[in-house]
Amino acid sequence: MSATPITFVDAVAQGFRKATDFRGRSNRREYWFWVLFTVIVQLVTTTADAFIYPQDVTAQVDPNDIEALMSQLETQVQHSLWSISTAVTLLLFLPTVAATVRRFRDAGWKLWLVGVSYSAVYGGLFASLAMSASVLAVLTKTGADVSDAALNTALGALGFSLLFLALELAGAVTLLVGALQRTKPELSTE
């Protein structure tokens, strides 16, 4: 006799109820309903942000004007830091990590992979953005007079940025593959 499959609403309610519960297990259906919920919420909040800051969506800056590009980028970063979607991402982060830990446990995967993967995704994102900002800063300060040292600094930072993007991708793939695994039956204690 099988249990009734969990519904979308039940999975979302359970996600919030178990927001700080890193014990137990989450089956695939429960986990992926939670992920679907977070994606829908992010789509809604990102759309709301586009209405709040329409100039970020329709920005038209001359790509050859580095200073105008930097100013526009700075404005967009400030808007994204103070956006509804960023606030919601922060609010849903802990329940999502808890659901992922429970899902990995259910799949029989090592739990430390969750921490390493989320660190790679978010740490890589932060580092690649920081490196990209440093490249733009170097190019903005030097303008048309790019020296070999400034160019080497910019290229080195761009290389590190690509490395961090690869780490992000590896972390995301690990999370995806781990979450897709079938439930591993508990070992009998005979």
N, CA and C atoms as a LAMMPS dump frame, in Angstrom:
ITEM: TIMESTEP
0
ITEM: NUMBER OF ATOMS
570
ITEM: BOX BOUNDS ff ff ff
-5.0000000000000000e+02 5.0000000000000000e+02
-5.0000000000000000e+02 5.0000000000000000e+02
-5.0000000000000000e+02 5.0000000000000000e+02
ITEM: ATOMS id mol type element x y z
1 1 1 N 0.836 -1.17 0
2 1 2 C 0 0 0
3 1 3 C 0.888 1.244 0
4 2 1 N 0.71 2.114 -1.009
5 2 2 C 1.581 3.284 -1.127
6 2 3 C 0.917 4.508 -0.511
7 3 1 N 1.733 5.403 -0.06
8 3 2 C 1.236 6.644 0.542
9 3 3 C 0.762 7.582 -0.567
10 4 1 N -0.116 8.503 -0.217
11 4 2 C -0.6 9.483 -1.169
12 4 3 C 0.554 10.4 -1.56
13 5 1 N 0.758 10.622 -2.874
14 5 2 C 1.848 11.514 -3.282
15 5 3 C 1.63 12.932 -2.763
16 6 1 N 2.708 13.586 -2.455
17 6 2 C 2.649 14.943 -1.925
18 6 3 C 2.23 15.905 -3.036
19 7 1 N 1.405 16.881 -2.697
20 7 2 C 0.96 17.882 -3.664
21 7 3 C 1.897 19.086 -3.63
22 8 1 N 1.723 19.964 -4.598
23 8 2 C 2.529 21.183 -4.669
24 8 3 C 2.357 22.022 -3.402
25 9 1 N 1.117 22.225 -3
26 9 2 C 0.829 23.046 -1.811
27 9 3 C 1.426 22.398 -0.563
28 10 1 N 1.285 21.076 -0.442
29 10 2 C 1.865 20.375 0.71
30 10 3 C 3.385 20.505 0.73
31 11 1 N 4.007 20.411 -0.431
32 11 2 C 5.464 20.517 -0.506
33 11 3 C 5.944 21.912 -0.094
34 12 1 N 5.216 22.941 -0.526
35 12 2 C 5.583 24.315 -0.157
36 12 3 C 5.394 24.521 1.347
37 13 1 N 4.275 24.055 1.871
38 13 2 C 4.024 24.184 3.317
39 13 3 C 5.092 23.436 4.102
40 14 1 N 5.438 22.257 3.643
41 14 2 C 6.466 21.469 4.318
42 14 3 C 7.829 22.158 4.223
43 15 1 N 8.097 22.786 3.081
44 15 2 C 9.359 23.517 2.919
45 15 3 C 9.511 24.614 3.947
46 16 1 N 8.417 25.331 4.218
47 16 2 C 8.468 26.385 5.231
48 16 3 C 8.478 25.808 6.645
49 17 1 N 7.7 24.744 6.858
50 17 2 C 7.661 24.117 8.184
51 17 3 C 9.023 23.552 8.57
52 18 1 N 9.716 22.999 7.598
53 18 2 C 11.023 22.389 7.859
54 18 3 C 12.171 23.301 7.421
55 19 1 N 11.967 24.598 7.473
56 19 2 C 12.948 25.565 6.979
57 19 3 C 14.314 25.441 7.647
58 20 1 N 14.336 25.026 8.904
59 20 2 C 15.607 24.9 9.619
60 20 3 C 15.884 23.461 10.034
61 21 1 N 15.154 22.53 9.449
62 21 2 C 15.316 21.11 9.789
63 21 3 C 16.242 20.452 8.768
64 22 1 N 17.446 20.138 9.206
65 22 2 C 18.425 19.514 8.326
66 22 3 C 18.481 17.997 8.53
67 23 1 N 17.565 17.484 9.341
68 23 2 C 17.476 16.044 9.553
69 23 3 C 16.38 15.497 8.651
70 24 1 N 16.249 14.231 8.617
71 24 2 C 15.18 13.617 7.834
72 24 3 C 15.516 13.548 6.358
73 25 1 N 14.461 13.293 5.585
74 25 2 C 14.638 13.1 4.149
75 25 3 C 13.555 13.86 3.394
76 26 1 N 13.861 14.187 2.151
77 26 2 C 12.878 14.768 1.229
78 26 3 C 12.93 13.96 -0.057
79 27 1 N 11.781 13.446 -0.474
80 27 2 C 11.799 12.696 -1.727
81 27 3 C 11.89 13.671 -2.899
82 28 1 N 12.067 13.111 -4.099
83 28 2 C 12.251 13.965 -5.27
84 28 3 C 11.054 14.879 -5.516
85 29 1 N 9.867 14.321 -5.392
86 29 2 C 8.657 15.098 -5.659
87 29 3 C 8.571 16.312 -4.728
88 30 1 N 8.791 16.105 -3.447
89 30 2 C 8.75 17.202 -2.472
90 30 3 C 9.806 18.251 -2.798
91 31 1 N 11.014 17.796 -3.082
92 31 2 C 12.12 18.717 -3.364
93 31 3 C 11.846 19.541 -4.627
94 32 1 N 11.443 18.882 -5.701
95 32 2 C 11.265 19.595 -6.965
96 32 3 C 10.039 20.494 -6.949
97 33 1 N 9.016 20.169 -6.166
98 33 2 C 7.914 21.113 -5.978
99 33 3 C 8.41 22.362 -5.258
100 34 1 N 9.292 22.184 -4.283
101 34 2 C 9.862 23.337 -3.582
102 34 3 C 10.681 24.185 -4.555
103 35 1 N 11.491 23.567 -5.381
104 35 2 C 12.293 24.294 -6.367
105 35 3 C 11.376 25.032 -7.342
106 36 1 N 10.314 24.375 -7.802
107 36 2 C 9.353 25.025 -8.69
108 36 3 C 8.749 26.26 -8.013
109 37 1 N 8.392 26.134 -6.754
110 37 2 C 7.852 27.268 -5.997
111 37 3 C 8.857 28.42 -5.966
112 38 1 N 10.125 28.135 -5.669
113 38 2 C 11.127 29.203 -5.596
114 38 3 C 11.34 29.856 -6.957
115 39 1 N 11.291 29.072 -8.024
116 39 2 C 11.445 29.637 -9.372
117 39 3 C 10.264 30.554 -9.702
118 40 1 N 9.056 30.113 -9.394
119 40 2 C 7.871 30.943 -9.652
120 40 3 C 7.947 32.241 -8.857
121 41 1 N 8.321 32.145 -7.586
122 41 2 C 8.44 33.346 -6.749
123 41 3 C 9.509 34.277 -7.318
124 42 1 N 10.633 33.728 -7.753
125 42 2 C 11.696 34.559 -8.329
126 42 3 C 11.244 35.237 -9.619
127 43 1 N 10.476 34.539 -10.451
128 43 2 C 9.951 35.154 -11.672
129 43 3 C 9.03 36.325 -11.34
130 44 1 N 8.171 36.128 -10.361
131 44 2 C 7.241 37.186 -9.956
132 44 3 C 8.005 38.378 -9.378
133 45 1 N 8.949 38.127 -8.494
134 45 2 C 9.674 39.233 -7.859
135 45 3 C 10.599 39.945 -8.85
136 46 1 N 11.177 39.214 -9.775
137 46 2 C 12.023 39.844 -10.795
138 46 3 C 11.177 40.729 -11.714
139 47 1 N 9.986 40.259 -12.036
140 47 2 C 9.07 41.076 -12.83
141 47 3 C 8.672 42.334 -12.062
142 48 1 N 8.406 42.189 -10.783
143 48 2 C 8.083 43.36 -9.954
144 48 3 C 9.25 44.343 -9.93
145 49 1 N 10.468 43.813 -9.815
146 49 2 C 11.654 44.677 -9.837
147 49 3 C 11.778 45.428 -11.162
148 50 1 N 11.398 44.776 -12.273
149 50 2 C 11.461 45.436 -13.578
150 50 3 C 10.474 46.597 -13.654
151 51 1 N 9.353 46.492 -12.959
152 51 2 C 8.4 47.602 -12.917
153 51 3 C 8.878 48.709 -11.985
154 52 1 N 9.575 48.34 -10.924
155 52 2 C 10.085 49.333 -9.973
156 52 3 C 11.261 50.11 -10.576
157 53 1 N 12.142 49.395 -11.298
158 53 2 C 13.332 50.007 -11.907
159 53 3 C 13.317 49.785 -13.418
160 54 1 N 12.383 50.389 -14.133
161 54 2 C 12.305 50.131 -15.582
162 54 3 C 13.535 50.62 -16.343
163 55 1 N 14.219 51.624 -15.807
164 55 2 C 15.405 52.142 -16.478
165 55 3 C 16.519 51.093 -16.55
166 56 1 N 16.531 50.124 -15.639
167 56 2 C 17.543 49.062 -15.682
168 56 3 C 17.299 48.119 -16.851
169 57 1 N 16.043 47.947 -17.231
170 57 2 C 15.694 47.04 -18.316
171 57 3 C 15.904 47.708 -19.67
172 58 1 N 15.638 49.005 -19.747
173 58 2 C 15.69 49.714 -21.024
174 58 3 C 16.933 50.583 -21.179
175 59 1 N 17.949 50.334 -20.38
176 59 2 C 19.158 51.165 -20.42
177 59 3 C 19.83 51.078 -21.787
178 60 1 N 20.159 52.252 -22.316
179 60 2 C 20.867 52.319 -23.587
180 60 3 C 22.077 53.212 -23.388
181 61 1 N 23.234 52.576 -23.336
182 61 2 C 24.471 53.305 -23.113
183 61 3 C 25.416 52.96 -24.259
184 62 1 N 26.15 53.966 -24.699
185 62 2 C 27.135 53.758 -25.751
186 62 3 C 28.215 52.804 -25.238
187 63 1 N 28.404 51.649 -25.89
188 63 2 C 29.38 50.672 -25.398
189 63 3 C 30.818 51.182 -25.421
190 64 1 N 31.083 52.236 -26.141
191 64 2 C 32.444 52.789 -26.19
192 64 3 C 32.693 53.784 -25.054
193 65 1 N 31.638 54.201 -24.366
194 65 2 C 31.765 55.147 -23.255
195 65 3 C 31.88 54.35 -21.951
196 66 1 N 33.112 54.037 -21.578
197 66 2 C 33.38 53.188 -20.416
198 66 3 C 32.835 53.816 -19.133
199 67 1 N 32.966 55.119 -18.976
200 67 2 C 32.492 55.769 -17.759
201 67 3 C 30.975 55.685 -17.636
202 68 1 N 30.262 55.856 -18.751
203 68 2 C 28.799 55.74 -18.724
204 68 3 C 28.391 54.291 -18.432
205 69 1 N 29.131 53.341 -18.999
206 69 2 C 28.861 51.919 -18.717
207 69 3 C 29.058 51.607 -17.245
208 70 1 N 30.138 52.121 -16.676
209 70 2 C 30.41 51.89 -15.254
210 70 3 C 29.325 52.516 -14.388
211 71 1 N 28.904 53.7 -14.719
212 71 2 C 27.86 54.368 -13.957
213 71 3 C 26.551 53.58 -14.031
214 72 1 N 26.203 53.118 -15.23
215 72 2 C 24.982 52.342 -15.403
216 72 3 C 25.082 51.018 -14.639
217 73 1 N 26.236 50.36 -14.71
218 73 2 C 26.444 49.108 -13.99
219 73 3 C 26.338 49.314 -12.49
220 74 1 N 26.924 50.39 -11.993
221 74 2 C 26.859 50.688 -10.558
222 74 3 C 25.416 50.902 -10.109
223 75 1 N 24.657 51.623 -10.912
224 75 2 C 23.243 51.85 -10.602
225 75 3 C 22.471 50.537 -10.583
226 76 1 N 22.704 49.699 -11.579
227 76 2 C 21.992 48.427 -11.648
228 76 3 C 22.36 47.498 -10.501
229 77 1 N 23.61 47.504 -10.098
230 77 2 C 24.028 46.676 -8.96
231 77 3 C 23.358 47.177 -7.678
232 78 1 N 23.32 48.486 -7.49
233 78 2 C 22.644 49.04 -6.309
234 78 3 C 21.168 48.68 -6.307
235 79 1 N 20.531 48.773 -7.461
236 79 2 C 19.117 48.417 -7.545
237 79 3 C 18.909 46.934 -7.264
238 80 1 N 19.802 46.084 -7.76
239 80 2 C 19.62 44.647 -7.528
240 80 3 C 19.869 44.272 -6.073
241 81 1 N 20.767 44.978 -5.406
242 81 2 C 21.008 44.691 -3.99
243 81 3 C 19.823 45.081 -3.121
244 82 1 N 19.087 46.097 -3.534
245 82 2 C 17.945 46.577 -2.768
246 82 3 C 16.631 46.181 -3.438
247 83 1 N 16.621 45.055 -4.112
248 83 2 C 15.429 44.643 -4.852
249 83 3 C 14.588 43.644 -4.059
250 84 1 N 13.375 43.48 -4.52
251 84 2 C 12.47 42.498 -3.914
252 84 3 C 13.02 41.095 -4.127
253 85 1 N 13.528 40.824 -5.317
254 85 2 C 14.016 39.467 -5.603
255 85 3 C 15.225 39.102 -4.74
256 86 1 N 16.082 40.061 -4.434
257 86 2 C 17.216 39.769 -3.548
258 86 3 C 16.718 39.453 -2.145
259 87 1 N 15.76 40.222 -1.652
260 87 2 C 15.2 39.967 -0.317
261 87 3 C 14.547 38.586 -0.264
262 88 1 N 13.804 38.236 -1.295
263 88 2 C 13.14 36.928 -1.328
264 88 3 C 14.177 35.803 -1.442
265 89 1 N 15.213 36.015 -2.224
266 89 2 C 16.282 35.013 -2.33
267 89 3 C 16.902 34.744 -0.967
268 90 1 N 17.162 35.805 -0.22
269 90 2 C 17.74 35.638 1.115
270 90 3 C 16.775 34.923 2.056
271 91 1 N 15.484 35.245 1.948
272 91 2 C 14.485 34.595 2.797
273 91 3 C 14.32 33.109 2.467
274 92 1 N 14.442 32.747 1.213
275 92 2 C 14.248 31.353 0.791
276 92 3 C 15.535 30.535 0.816
277 93 1 N 16.663 31.184 1.089
278 93 2 C 17.938 30.474 1.035
279 93 3 C 18.024 29.335 2.055
280 94 1 N 17.759 29.613 3.319
281 94 2 C 17.866 28.584 4.362
282 94 3 C 16.898 27.419 4.129
283 95 1 N 15.617 27.682 3.836
284 95 2 C 14.725 26.544 3.554
285 95 3 C 15.175 25.724 2.342
286 96 1 N 15.752 26.38 1.355
287 96 2 C 16.223 25.659 0.169
288 96 3 C 17.431 24.794 0.491
289 97 1 N 18.36 25.324 1.267
290 97 2 C 19.527 24.52 1.667
291 97 3 C 19.075 23.337 2.526
292 98 1 N 18.142 23.572 3.447
293 98 2 C 17.638 22.483 4.293
294 98 3 C 16.967 21.411 3.435
295 99 1 N 16.164 21.821 2.463
296 99 2 C 15.51 20.853 1.568
297 99 3 C 16.544 20.083 0.75
298 100 1 N 17.592 20.76 0.333
299 100 2 C 18.653 20.097 -0.438
300 100 3 C 19.399 19.081 0.417
301 101 1 N 19.689 19.444 1.657
302 101 2 C 20.359 18.492 2.567
303 101 3 C 19.483 17.264 2.763
304 102 1 N 18.194 17.478 3.002
305 102 2 C 17.292 16.335 3.176
306 102 3 C 17.198 15.507 1.894
307 103 1 N 17.219 16.172 0.735
308 103 2 C 17.152 15.452 -0.543
309 103 3 C 18.412 14.628 -0.771
310 104 1 N 19.569 15.184 -0.471
311 104 2 C 20.827 14.444 -0.629
312 104 3 C 20.866 13.246 0.321
313 105 1 N 20.368 13.437 1.543
314 105 2 C 20.31 12.33 2.491
315 105 3 C 19.411 11.224 1.931
316 106 1 N 18.271 11.618 1.375
317 106 2 C 17.329 10.659 0.807
318 106 3 C 17.952 9.906 -0.365
319 107 1 N 18.823 10.579 -1.111
320 107 2 C 19.474 9.954 -2.268
321 107 3 C 20.721 9.169 -1.871
322 108 1 N 21.128 9.282 -0.604
323 108 2 C 22.31 8.557 -0.152
324 108 3 C 23.618 9.235 -0.522
325 109 1 N 23.561 10.526 -0.818
326 109 2 C 24.768 11.268 -1.177
327 109 3 C 25.394 11.892 0.07
328 110 1 N 26.664 12.199 -0.02
329 110 2 C 27.384 12.828 1.089
330 110 3 C 26.857 14.254 1.302
331 111 1 N 26.562 14.587 2.544
332 111 2 C 25.963 15.879 2.848
333 111 3 C 26.941 17.04 2.692
334 112 1 N 28.231 16.779 2.82
335 112 2 C 29.203 17.852 2.665
336 112 3 C 29.193 18.389 1.236
337 113 1 N 28.703 17.581 0.277
338 113 2 C 28.616 18.053 -1.106
339 113 3 C 27.658 19.236 -1.24
340 114 1 N 26.628 19.277 -0.397
341 114 2 C 25.685 20.398 -0.428
342 114 3 C 26.416 21.689 -0.065
343 115 1 N 27.17 21.661 1.029
344 115 2 C 27.903 22.851 1.456
345 115 3 C 28.94 23.291 0.443
346 116 1 N 29.682 22.334 -0.101
347 116 2 C 30.698 22.664 -1.092
348 116 3 C 30.045 23.229 -2.352
349 117 1 N 28.935 22.622 -2.767
350 117 2 C 28.263 23.072 -3.993
351 117 3 C 27.674 24.465 -3.849
352 118 1 N 26.972 24.718 -2.739
353 118 2 C 26.42 26.062 -2.536
354 118 3 C 27.535 27.087 -2.37
355 119 1 N 28.627 26.712 -1.725
356 119 2 C 29.772 27.627 -1.599
357 119 3 C 30.358 27.943 -2.965
358 120 1 N 30.454 26.935 -3.82
359 120 2 C 30.977 27.157 -5.169
360 120 3 C 30.054 28.054 -5.979
361 121 1 N 28.757 27.817 -5.878
362 121 2 C 27.803 28.618 -6.657
363 121 3 C 27.81 30.072 -6.199
364 122 1 N 27.586 30.301 -4.911
365 122 2 C 27.481 31.678 -4.422
366 122 3 C 28.844 32.343 -4.249
367 123 1 N 29.832 31.605 -3.803
368 123 2 C 31.181 32.162 -3.695
369 123 3 C 31.749 32.485 -5.065
370 124 1 N 31.526 31.587 -6.025
371 124 2 C 31.987 31.833 -7.387
372 124 3 C 31.304 33.023 -8.013
373 125 1 N 30.011 33.163 -7.747
374 125 2 C 29.269 34.313 -8.265
375 125 3 C 29.834 35.61 -7.697
376 126 1 N 30.023 35.641 -6.394
377 126 2 C 30.559 36.839 -5.756
378 126 3 C 31.961 37.157 -6.286
379 127 1 N 32.813 36.138 -6.364
380 127 2 C 34.193 36.355 -6.817
381 127 3 C 34.243 36.783 -8.284
382 128 1 N 33.427 36.166 -9.135
383 128 2 C 33.455 36.543 -10.552
384 128 3 C 32.93 37.963 -10.747
385 129 1 N 31.92 38.357 -9.961
386 129 2 C 31.448 39.743 -10.038
387 129 3 C 32.52 40.723 -9.556
388 130 1 N 33.221 40.362 -8.492
389 130 2 C 34.284 41.224 -7.974
390 130 3 C 35.415 41.361 -8.997
391 131 1 N 35.771 40.249 -9.623
392 131 2 C 36.831 40.295 -10.64
393 131 3 C 36.392 41.122 -11.847
394 132 1 N 35.156 40.948 -12.268
395 132 2 C 34.645 41.719 -13.406
396 132 3 C 34.624 43.206 -13.079
397 133 1 N 34.246 43.545 -11.852
398 133 2 C 34.253 44.948 -11.434
399 133 3 C 35.664 45.51 -11.447
400 134 1 N 36.642 44.704 -11.05
401 134 2 C 38.021 45.194 -11.059
402 134 3 C 38.519 45.402 -12.486
403 135 1 N 38.087 44.543 -13.412
404 135 2 C 38.454 44.733 -14.817
405 135 3 C 37.876 46.048 -15.323
406 136 1 N 36.597 46.298 -15.028
407 136 2 C 35.978 47.547 -15.469
408 136 3 C 36.632 48.753 -14.809
409 137 1 N 37.023 48.61 -13.548
410 137 2 C 37.683 49.72 -12.854
411 137 3 C 39.023 50.047 -13.505
412 138 1 N 39.778 49.019 -13.851
413 138 2 C 41.072 49.233 -14.507
414 138 3 C 40.863 49.909 -15.853
415 139 1 N 39.886 49.415 -16.613
416 139 2 C 39.638 49.998 -17.928
417 139 3 C 39.104 51.425 -17.814
418 140 1 N 38.313 51.704 -16.798
419 140 2 C 37.767 53.047 -16.609
420 140 3 C 38.871 54.029 -16.249
421 141 1 N 39.773 53.62 -15.373
422 141 2 C 40.852 54.518 -14.945
423 141 3 C 41.836 54.789 -16.069
424 142 1 N 42.096 53.768 -16.875
425 142 2 C 43.095 53.935 -17.915
426 142 3 C 42.512 54.501 -19.196
427 143 1 N 41.206 54.311 -19.423
428 143 2 C 40.558 54.838 -20.622
429 143 3 C 41.214 54.309 -21.878
430 144 1 N 41.503 55.195 -22.799
431 144 2 C 42.108 54.788 -24.073
432 144 3 C 43.589 54.488 -23.921
433 145 1 N 44.205 54.982 -22.857
434 145 2 C 45.638 54.769 -22.644
435 145 3 C 45.865 53.514 -21.806
436 146 1 N 45.576 52.361 -22.369
437 146 2 C 45.727 51.11 -21.641
438 146 3 C 47.187 50.687 -21.7
439 147 1 N 47.827 50.658 -20.537
440 147 2 C 49.217 50.216 -20.492
441 147 3 C 49.27 48.696 -20.475
442 148 1 N 50.451 48.164 -20.715
443 148 2 C 50.617 46.707 -20.69
444 148 3 C 50.304 46.146 -19.306
445 149 1 N 50.702 46.859 -18.261
446 149 2 C 50.442 46.392 -16.894
447 149 3 C 48.937 46.373 -16.611
448 150 1 N 48.23 47.416 -17.029
449 150 2 C 46.784 47.467 -16.805
450 150 3 C 46.08 46.384 -17.611
451 151 1 N 46.54 46.17 -18.82
452 151 2 C 45.953 45.133 -19.666
453 151 3 C 46.203 43.747 -19.067
454 152 1 N 47.413 43.517 -18.572
455 152 2 C 47.724 42.233 -17.937
456 152 3 C 46.881 42.028 -16.682
457 153 1 N 46.693 43.08 -15.899
458 153 2 C 45.844 42.994 -14.706
459 153 3 C 44.42 42.652 -15.101
460 154 1 N 43.911 43.33 -16.123
461 154 2 C 42.543 43.086 -16.574
462 154 3 C 42.394 41.661 -17.109
463 155 1 N 43.351 41.208 -17.896
464 155 2 C 43.28 39.847 -18.445
465 155 3 C 43.399 38.786 -17.351
466 156 1 N 44.248 39.045 -16.349
467 156 2 C 44.367 38.116 -15.22
468 156 3 C 43.068 38.025 -14.434
469 157 1 N 42.454 39.176 -14.182
470 157 2 C 41.179 39.189 -13.468
471 157 3 C 40.095 38.505 -14.291
472 158 1 N 40.112 38.7 -15.594
473 158 2 C 39.143 38.041 -16.463
474 158 3 C 39.345 36.526 -16.444
475 159 1 N 40.594 36.082 -16.418
476 159 2 C 40.882 34.644 -16.317
477 159 3 C 40.357 34.055 -15.013
478 160 1 N 40.578 34.764 -13.911
479 160 2 C 40.052 34.302 -12.623
480 160 3 C 38.526 34.29 -12.638
481 161 1 N 37.953 35.286 -13.287
482 161 2 C 36.502 35.345 -13.386
483 161 3 C 35.963 34.111 -14.11
484 162 1 N 36.625 33.704 -15.171
485 162 2 C 36.213 32.505 -15.901
486 162 3 C 36.398 31.25 -15.044
487 163 1 N 37.458 31.204 -14.252
488 163 2 C 37.675 30.083 -13.342
489 163 3 C 36.54 29.997 -12.318
490 164 1 N 36.149 31.137 -11.763
491 164 2 C 35.058 31.145 -10.79
492 164 3 C 33.73 30.766 -11.431
493 165 1 N 33.529 31.163 -12.673
494 165 2 C 32.313 30.757 -13.382
495 165 3 C 32.286 29.24 -13.582
496 166 1 N 33.451 28.65 -13.854
497 166 2 C 33.532 27.186 -13.991
498 166 3 C 33.219 26.509 -12.654
499 167 1 N 33.689 27.081 -11.54
500 167 2 C 33.37 26.541 -10.217
501 167 3 C 31.873 26.626 -9.939
502 168 1 N 31.254 27.75 -10.33
503 168 2 C 29.804 27.899 -10.169
504 168 3 C 29.073 26.805 -10.933
505 169 1 N 29.488 26.582 -12.154
506 169 2 C 28.847 25.569 -12.994
507 169 3 C 29.007 24.182 -12.378
508 170 1 N 30.198 23.872 -11.889
509 170 2 C 30.429 22.571 -11.261
510 170 3 C 29.551 22.394 -10.024
511 171 1 N 29.422 23.44 -9.219
512 171 2 C 28.557 23.376 -8.041
513 171 3 C 27.101 23.173 -8.423
514 172 1 N 26.644 23.904 -9.439
515 172 2 C 25.254 23.78 -9.885
516 172 3 C 24.971 22.389 -10.452
517 173 1 N 25.907 21.853 -11.198
518 173 2 C 25.726 20.503 -11.756
519 173 3 C 25.682 19.466 -10.64
520 174 1 N 26.535 19.612 -9.642
521 174 2 C 26.524 18.685 -8.508
522 174 3 C 25.186 18.73 -7.784
523 175 1 N 24.662 19.93 -7.551
524 175 2 C 23.358 20.055 -6.896
525 175 3 C 22.259 19.421 -7.745
526 176 1 N 22.311 19.648 -9.038
527 176 2 C 21.298 19.098 -9.931
528 176 3 C 21.344 17.575 -9.969
529 177 1 N 22.525 17.027 -10.152
530 177 2 C 22.658 15.563 -10.233
531 177 3 C 22.28 14.913 -8.907
532 178 1 N 22.715 15.49 -7.796
533 178 2 C 22.369 14.939 -6.492
534 178 3 C 20.873 14.951 -6.238
535 179 1 N 20.217 16.035 -6.642
536 179 2 C 18.773 16.154 -6.413
537 179 3 C 17.969 15.236 -7.331
538 180 1 N 18.538 14.849 -8.455
539 180 2 C 17.833 13.979 -9.402
540 180 3 C 17.919 12.493 -9.037
541 181 1 N 18.781 12.142 -8.11
542 181 2 C 18.979 10.74 -7.758
543 181 3 C 17.717 10.135 -7.152
544 182 1 N 17.561 8.849 -7.358
545 182 2 C 16.442 8.129 -6.75
546 182 3 C 16.653 7.987 -5.249
547 183 1 N 15.552 7.734 -4.579
548 183 2 C 15.603 7.494 -3.147
549 183 3 C 16.399 6.238 -2.893
550 184 1 N 17.329 6.347 -1.982
551 184 2 C 18.117 5.175 -1.612
552 184 3 C 17.445 4.546 -0.408
553 185 1 N 17.046 3.276 -0.531
554 185 2 C 16.374 2.64 0.603
555 185 3 C 17.318 2.574 1.81
556 186 1 N 16.72 2.748 2.955
557 186 2 C 17.514 2.672 4.185
558 186 3 C 18.049 1.255 4.334
559 187 1 N 19.258 1.154 4.851
560 187 2 C 19.855 -0.155 5.063
561 187 3 C 19.152 -0.857 6.207
562 188 1 N 18.875 -2.085 6.01
563 188 2 C 18.219 -2.844 7.094
564 188 3 C 19.22 -3.084 8.209
565 189 1 N 18.736 -3.183 9.419
566 189 2 C 19.603 -3.373 10.584
567 189 3 C 19.584 -4.816 11.049
568 190 1 N 19.445 -5.737 10.108
569 190 2 C 19.382 -7.158 10.502
570 190 3 C 20.705 -7.658 10.948
